[in-house]
């Protein structure tokens, strides 16, 4: 397991530097410095379900370079960001400092969060899209979420749908279910020198490992951790071209299926609260 984490950390550490480029490409982070009111596309999509977060003590698990974390802080939340990649944390701190936004960042993997930040200290645990697939054990994640939340606090999770993660993105003639829907002991290995946004060069650390988790597994893990599910909404779009050649770009920056519109959910938003 340590080798899987080490490979993933090396890959994401390299991605972070490329994604945070200020010379074009990547996440185009200079937009956040030029426009002090700018919110990330991800957080803007979340707003109708996320609601008012002003004054909440929030922690963003797997925050990467902090564009979503910064956006939540701009909405008035007192944010902490956590990520296991040193470069991601360094770039997130740099972005927040240059944007003049107070955000705390800590370096840790999700499972070690309770040794880095206080238990029961947060009104909001936020997890953005493309995060859970890097975690091998969903039950351990759910317990971390429960432990971090204060009584009455809530989890807000938008994530790629496990149905999407079963699809083979290399085949563009139709939707092909190929990979495991349910959590498996061994990860799915990948070897890819590209990333999901335009970057200046190919990746050198190309080997990564991912795990899928079914909706039922995620919901049950949260229930067993003592949380109460308050919402589960499935969406027909995703923030990147997950299935090249089969998707159309919408005005809000989301990608939806073209010829097979409505056939499968692509993302979901799940909310849960810790009883007071």
N, C-alpha and C positions, 0 to 999 in steps of 0.2 A: 504493500500500500504506500509505503514511503517513496518508492521509486515512481509510482504514478503521480503522487503529489509533486515530487521534484520536477518531473517532466512538465507537468501542467504549469507549475510556477515559473519555470524558465521560459515557457512559451508566452505566458501572460505578462511576464516582466518585459519581454521584448516588445510585445504588442503595445504595452502602455507607452513606451517611448515613442513609437510610431503614431499611435492614436493621438498623442498630445502634441504632435508637431505644430509649430506656429509658422511654418513656411508654406502652408497649404496642405490639403488632404486631411486624412485622419478624421478627428471629430470636429475640425474647424473651430478650435477652442478660442481663437481670437474674437469670435462673435460674442462670446460672453464678456469680454473686456470692453468691446465697443458698445454693447447694449446692456446696461445694468439691469434691465428688466427682462432679459431673455430667459426663457425656460426651455429645457431640452424637449425634443419632440415626445420622448417617452413620458415625461412628467405631464406635459400638456394633454396627452391622451388619457392619463390617469385621473385628471382633475375631476371629472363628473362623479366618479366613484370615490375618489380620495377625500374630497370635501375640504373643509377648512382645517389646516394644520398649524395655524398661527399659535405660538406659545407652547407647542408640544415639544417634549424632549424626545428626539428621534434618533435612531441608529439605522444606518443603511449598510446592510450586510452585503459583502462582495461589491464594493462601491466602484471598483476600477479607478479611472482617473477623476472621478468626482463631479462630472457634469450634472448628473441627476441629483447628487447630494447637494451641490450648489443651488440647484433649482428649488429644492425643498426648503433650503435655508432662505432663499429669496421669497418664499411664500410665508415666512415667519417662524418656521420650526427651528429649534435649537439642535443642530445636527451634529452627529458623530458619524464618520465614515470608517468602515473596516474592510481591509483587503489583505490578501496574503502576499502580494507582489510588491517588493520594495520600491520599484520604479513607479508603480501605480500610485502608491501613497505619496511619494516625493512629488509627482506631477500634480496630484490632487491638492496637496498643500500649496504648491506654487500657484496654481490657478486661483484658489481661494484668496491667497494673499494678494495677488495682482488684481483680483476683482474687488478687494476690500470687504470680503465677506468672512465673518467669524464662523469657521467650521473646524471641529476637532477631527483629526485622523489618527487611526491606530493601525499598526501592522500585525495581522494575525490571520490564521485560517478560521473559518466559522466555528469549528469544533473547539478551538481554544479561546473563543471570545470571552467566556466567563472568567478566565484568568487575567484578562486585559481590562475589561470594563466592569462596573459594579452590577451585580444581579439586581433585578427589579427596579432598574433606574430609568426605564424608558416608557413613554406613553405610546410610542409608535416604533414598530420594527418594520422597515421597508426593505423589500427585496425586489430588484428590477429584473428585467427580462434576460434570459440566457445565463442564469446563475445555478439553478439546482442541478443541472446536468453535470456539474463538476464535483458533486458531492456523492460519495458512495452509499451513504446510509441516511435515508430520509427520516427515520425515527430519531436519530441523534440530532439532526437539524431541528426537528420539531421541538425537542426538549430544550435546546439552546434558546429558541425563540421564546418558549414559555418562561424560561428562567430569566431572560433579559427584560421581559415585560413587567411593568408595575401592575398591581391590581387595577382592572378597568382599562388597561392598555390594549392596543390592537395590533395585529399583523396585517400589513397590506402587501400582497404578492401579485404581481403580474408576471406571467411566465409563458414560455413556449409550451404549447399543448403537447402532452406525451404522444398523441397521434402524429403530430408533425415530426417529432423526433424518430418515429418509426419509418419515415419516408426516405427513399433513396433520391437525393437531390441531383445525382449524376445522370438520371434518366429523365428526359424532358418530353417524352411522348405521352405520358399519362402519370397518374399517381401510383406509386409502387410502395406497398408496405413491406419492408424488408427486415427492419431491426426490432429488437425486443421492446415490447410496450412496458413490461413489468421489470422492476428492479432485479438486477442480476448480481451475483457475487463478483464476477469478473467484468471489467469495463470493456467498452467498445473502443478499440484503438484506431487512431487516425494519424495520417501523415500528410500534412498539407502546408505549403509555404505561403498561403494567402490568408487574408483576414476579411472581415465583412464590410470594411470601408476601404476607400482608396488610400494606399500608403506609398511611401517613397521607394520601398524596396521589398523584395520577398523576405519572409522570415527565415532565420537560420535554425531556430529551435522549432522543428516542425512536428515533433511527435507529441500527441496529446491522448488523454483517456477520458471517456465520458460514461455516465450512467443514466439511464432513463428511470423514471418513477411514475407509475400510473396514478391517475386522479384519485382512485380509491385508496391507494397506499398513502398519498399525501394527506388526504382528509382524515383517514383513520389515525395516522401518526399524530396529527394535531389534536384530535379528540382524546387520544390516549395520554397526551401530555397535559390534559386538563383544560384545553381551550374550547371555546364555543364558536362554531362556524356561523358567521352572520351573512355571508354572501358568497356566491360562486357564479360568475358570469363567463360564458365562453364567447370568444370573438372570432370573426372571420378574417382577421388581418394580423400582420406581424410587421415589426419596424424595419425589416431588411428583406431583400429578395431571397427568401429561404429556398425557393424552388425555381431556379433560373429557367427562363423560357416558358413558364406556366403562370406568371403573375403579372398584375397590372398595378401601377403606382397611383395611389390616391392623392388628392390635394393636401391631406394632412400628413403626408410622409409615410403612410402605412401601405404595405403591399398586400394585395388580396388575390385569390385565385381568379384566373381569367375564364378559361373554358369550363372549368369545374366549379364555378362559383357556388358557395353554399354547401359543398359536398362534405367538407370536414372542418372542424374547428382548428384554428392555427395558434391561438393564444387563449389564456383565461386569466381572470382576476379573482383571487380568493381572499376573503377577509375573515378574520377570527379575533375574538376578544378573550382576555384572561379575566375570569370572574372576579368581581370586587370582593 
